[in-house]
Amino acid sequence: MVDQRRFDDQRSTLDARAAAALLGVDRRTLYAYVARGLVRSFPGPHGRARQYAREDLERLRTRTRARAGHGPVAAGALRFGEPVLDSAITDVAPTGIRYRGVPVAELVEAGVGFEQTAELLWTNRLPAERPRWSAAAAPWSRLRTLAPAGASPIAVMQLVVAALALADRDAGTDEGAGALARARAVVPVLACALAPGLAEPRLRAVRGEDTVAGVCAAALGCRADAEARRALELVLVLAADHELNASTFAARVAASTGADLHACLGAALAVMTGPRHGAAGLRVEALLDDIGTPARAAAVVRARLRRGEEIPGFGHPLYRDGDPRAPPLLATARRLAPRRPRVRTIVALVGAVAAAGRDAPNLDTGLAAIAAALDLPRGASSGLFALGRTAGWIAHVLEQRTSPFVLRPRARYVGP
C-alpha cells in the first residue's frame, strides 16, 4: 500500500505542468505514460490536482534521453538493448551475476543449495539451512501414456505442469504464502519429470530423496555419490536466473495478466523449447556427435567457420569476455570424469574454438560438459537448465504481481 504521506511531500512529487516540463512532453503524453504504468500518480492533498512521482519522472527522462541519443539502441531495446523492466532480483554484469545482491560465485563457493538459492530469489532472504520441500504426487501412470519414448524433458515438464494445473482446485488463491507453498511443491515434481519416459523404476527411486539435486540424480539414473550431486547442485544454482531472458519475460507477461503460477510456468516452458534458448543444448550435443573424437575437434571447427556457420555453445551478447557460468561447470566436468571420451571431446572443442580466435564457451557448453561427465541421457542438459530456471521464473512472477500494469510493448509501425 502506498504511503500517501511520502507523496504529499512536494520534494517527491510534481504537478502535471511541472512533470510534463521535466520530461519535455505535453500533458497528453504524460497521461499516456501514466496509463502505461511508467509514471505513478497520486491524488493531491486537500483536493489539489494529481501529483506525479518525481522518482519515476527522473528515471523516464534518463531513458528517453538515452533513446534520443542512441537511435539504434532504442530500436533494438527488445534485442539485448536497454532494460525493459526494473527488477530487484538479478544483476547481470560482465564480471558475474548477483542474485538479490549476492554474487553467485559466493553462493557456489559456500556450497549453498538450490533450495536456499530459490528462497533467496523468492523472498530476498537466504536461509541458513537447506529447506526441505515436499511434493504432492503427480498422476504419473496417466502421464506416462501421454509421454512418448524419447520425449524431451522440457516437453514432459510442459505436460506435468498442465496436469498439476488441472488438478489444483485452489489455483485462484495463488497469492502471498499460497504462491510460495505452490512453488515449493511444483519444483520437486518437475525434477521428477527428468526421468526418461517417466519410467516407474526411476520414479520409485526418487521417493527416498529429500533434495532437488537428489531427485534429479535418481530421475536421471546417474551416479549417486556426493560429488555427482554437488555437480547437479552447481548446475541448478548457476541456471537459477539470468534476468530478463526470453522464457523469464514470457513468465512475467503471463503474470502481468493475473495468470496463476502454473500458467506462468507453462508460458516459460513453451519458450524454453526454442533452439535459440533452452533447447540450444541439443545443438551442442549435435555438434559433439559431429566431432566424434577429440582429434577431430579442430578440423570440424575450421570447416564450420569456413562455411560461415556458427559454433553453438559459444559466445553470449551480455559477456564480451566470456560467460562466467561456463568455467566452473567445465572445471567440474573435468574433475568428475577426466578420461571420459565425450568430456575430452568438449575440452578439445573449447581449445579449438579458442585457437580460432572465437568467443569463449557459454552456459550451454558447460551444461553439456556436466551431462557428459555424468553420462546423462540425451537432452538432460536442457532439462536441467529448465529445472534450475524455474527458481528465477517464480521469482519474476512474484515480482511482476506487485506491478499494477499489464506488460504490453508497443510496435513501431514500418508497413505501407
Residue pairs with C-beta under 8 A, 6 or more apart in sequence:
2 40
2 42
4 42
6 12
7 13
7 42
7 51
7 53
8 45
11 54
12 53
12 54
12 55
13 42
13 51
13 52
13 53
13 54
14 22
14 51
14 52
14 54
14 57
15 44
15 48
15 49
15 50
15 51
15 52
16 27
16 30
16 49
16 50
16 52
17 27
19 30
19 39
19 52
19 57
20 26
20 27
20 29
20 30
22 57
22 58
22 61
23 29
23 30
23 33
23 57
23 60
23 61
23 64
24 61
24 64
25 33
30 39
30 52
33 39
33 60
34 40
34 41
34 52
36 405
36 408
37 403
37 404
37 405
38 56
38 60
39 52
39 53
39 56
39 57
39 60
40 52
40 53
40 56
41 50
41 51
41 52
41 53
42 50
42 51
42 52
42 53
43 50
43 51
44 50
44 51
59 86
63 82
66 73
66 74
66 82
67 73
67 74
67 77
67 82
73 81
73 82
74 81
74 82
75 81
75 412
77 84
78 84
78 409
80 317
80 318
83 244
84 244
84 249
84 409
85 244
85 252
85 407
87 243
87 244
87 396
87 399
88 100
88 124
88 399
89 99
89 100
89 121
89 241
89 243
89 392
89 395
89 396
89 399
90 97
90 98
90 99
90 100
90 121
90 241
90 242
90 243
90 392
91 97
91 98
91 101
91 243
92 242
92 243
92 318
94 318
94 319
94 320
94 321
95 324
96 103
96 104
96 105
96 324
97 103
97 104
97 241
97 242
97 324
97 325
98 104
99 107
99 117
99 120
99 121
99 240
99 241
100 120
100 121
100 124
100 126
102 120
102 126
104 237
104 238
104 325
105 324
107 117
107 120
107 237
108 234
108 237
108 238
108 328
111 230
112 126
112 237
113 130
113 211
113 213
113 233
113 237
114 211
114 212
114 213
114 233
114 236
114 237
114 240
114 388
114 391
115 127
115 130
115 131
115 132
115 133
115 211
115 212
116 126
116 127
116 129
116 130
116 131
117 236
117 237
117 240
117 391
118 183
118 187
118 240
118 391
118 394
118 395
119 125
119 126
119 127
119 131
120 126
120 127
121 240
121 241
121 391
121 392
121 394
121 395
122 180
122 183
122 391
122 394
122 395
122 398
123 180
130 211
131 184
132 210
132 211
133 184
133 185
133 187
133 188
133 212
134 184
134 185
134 188
135 185
135 186
135 187
135 188
135 189
135 192
136 185
136 189
138 160
138 163
138 164
138 189
138 192
139 163
139 167
140 192
140 198
140 200
140 203
142 163
143 156
143 159
143 160
143 163
143 198
144 197
144 198
144 200
146 159
147 155
147 156
147 159
147 197
147 198
149 197
150 197
151 197
152 273
152 279
152 282
152 379
152 382
152 383
153 193
153 194
153 379
153 380
153 382
153 383
153 384
153 386
154 269
154 272
154 273
154 278
154 279
154 379
154 382
154 383
154 386
155 273
156 193
156 194
156 198
157 190
157 193
157 269
157 383
157 386
157 387
158 266
158 269
158 270
158 273
159 193
160 189
160 190
160 192
160 193
161 186
161 190
161 262
161 265
161 266
161 269
162 262
162 266
164 186
164 189
164 262
165 171
165 260
165 262
165 263
165 266
168 182
168 260
168 262
170 178
171 260
171 261
171 262
172 260
174 182
174 260
174 261
175 401
179 261
179 397
179 398
179 401
180 398
182 261
182 262
183 261
183 394
186 261
186 262
186 265
186 390
187 212
187 387
187 390
187 391
187 394
188 212
188 215
190 386
190 387
190 390
191 206
191 212
191 215
191 216
191 219
191 387
192 198
192 203
192 206
192 215
192 219
193 219
193 383
194 216
194 219
194 220
194 380
194 383
194 384
194 387
195 202
195 203
195 206
195 219
195 220
195 221
196 202
196 220
196 221
196 377
202 218
202 219
202 220
202 221
203 219
205 218
205 219
205 221
206 215
206 218
206 219
208 218
209 215
209 217
209 218
211 229
211 233
212 236
212 387
213 229
213 230
213 232
213 233
213 236
214 229
216 232
216 236
216 384
216 387
217 223
217 224
217 228
217 229
217 232
218 224
220 374
220 376
220 377
220 380
221 377
222 228
222 374
222 375
222 376
223 374
223 375
227 335
227 336
228 336
228 374
230 332
231 332
231 333
231 336
231 370
231 373
231 374
232 370
232 374
232 384
234 328
234 329
234 332
234 370
235 329
235 367
235 370
235 384
235 385
235 388
236 384
236 387
236 388
236 391
237 388
238 325
238 328
238 329
238 363
238 366
238 388
239 325
239 363
239 367
239 384
239 385
239 387
239 388
239 389
240 388
240 389
240 391
240 392
241 248
241 389
241 391
241 392
241 395
241 396
242 248
242 389
242 392
244 252
245 277
246 271
246 274
246 276
246 277
247 268
247 269
247 271
247 272
247 277
247 278
247 389
247 393
248 268
248 389
248 392
248 393
248 396
250 267
250 268
250 270
250 271
251 264
251 265
251 267
251 268
251 393
251 396
251 397
251 400
252 396
252 397
252 399
252 400
252 407
253 267
253 407
254 263
254 264
254 266
254 267
254 268
254 397
255 264
255 396
255 397
255 400
255 401
256 400
256 403
256 405
256 406
256 407
257 406
259 267
261 394
261 397
264 393
264 397
265 390
265 393
265 394
268 389
268 390
268 393
269 386
271 277
271 278
272 278
272 279
272 382
272 385
272 386
272 389
273 279
275 282
275 283
278 382
278 385
278 386
278 389
279 382
280 312
280 313
280 364
280 382
281 364
281 367
281 368
281 371
281 379
281 381
281 382
281 385
282 379
282 382
283 312
283 313
283 364
284 312
284 313
284 364
284 365
284 367
284 368
284 381
285 368
285 371
285 378
285 379
285 381
286 312
287 300
287 311
287 312
287 313
287 349
288 342
288 345
288 346
288 349
288 368
288 372
290 300
291 297
291 300
291 345
291 348
291 349
292 345
293 341
293 345
294 341
294 344
294 345
294 347
294 348
295 348
297 345
297 348
297 349
297 351
297 352
298 348
298 351
298 352
298 355
300 352
301 311
301 349
301 352
301 353
301 356
302 352
302 356
304 310
304 311
305 311
305 356
305 358
311 353
311 358
312 364
313 361
313 362
313 364
313 365
313 368
314 353
314 358
314 359
314 360
314 361
314 362
314 365
315 358
315 359
315 360
315 362
316 322
316 323
316 359
316 362
316 363
319 360
319 362
321 360
322 359
322 360
322 361
323 360
323 361
323 362
323 363
323 366
325 362
325 363
325 366
326 360
326 361
326 362
326 363
326 365
326 366
327 366
328 366
329 363
329 366
329 367
329 369
329 370
330 346
330 347
330 350
330 361
330 365
330 366
330 369
332 369
332 370
332 373
333 343
333 346
333 366
333 369
333 370
333 372
333 373
334 343
334 347
334 369
334 373
336 343
336 370
336 373
336 374
337 343
337 372
337 373
337 374
337 375
338 344
340 372
340 373
340 375
342 372
343 369
343 372
343 373
345 372
346 365
346 368
346 369
346 372
349 365
350 361
350 365
353 359
353 361
354 360
363 385
364 381
364 385
367 381
367 382
367 384
367 385
368 381
370 376
370 381
370 384
371 380
371 381
371 384
400 407
